[in-house]
Amino acid sequence: FVVDGRIEIYSEFYTLSTRFPEFMELPTDKMNGLNFKKLIANRYKAPTQKVRQHLRFQKTPDHVANLCGRPAGGISPVLNVVAYTLSGEPIFYQDFFLPLEEGNLDLGVAVRGL
């Protein structure tokens, strides 16, 4: 998907296919823009209660660079997200690769309590 009309983001999503078989049946193009947390909560009654986020920096995998139209050999920030149930059981694991060029990305303002 694209952010700010100029930043191509590549996502890799992992979950247990035995627990959430719909993800094995969905064509990849139907997953683009799909809210995985809502689908899992509504269809499988497994709402996300906690999310852990971790940012790392790594060499951009060749397939990610190619799909995002970036040159090979660069470094990408990768946002890793793990969603958990209330009991602490992991629901899914997702990596968002942001193979960037020089520039700025406004992350907005966080306001609590709204």
Buried (B, 14 or more C-beta within 10 A) or exposed (E): EEEEEEBBBBBBBEBEEEEBEEBEEEEEEEEEEEEBBEBBBEEEEBBBBEEEEEEEEEEBBEEBBBEBEBEEEBEBBBBBBBBBBEEEEBBBBBBBBBBBEEEEEEEEEEEEEE
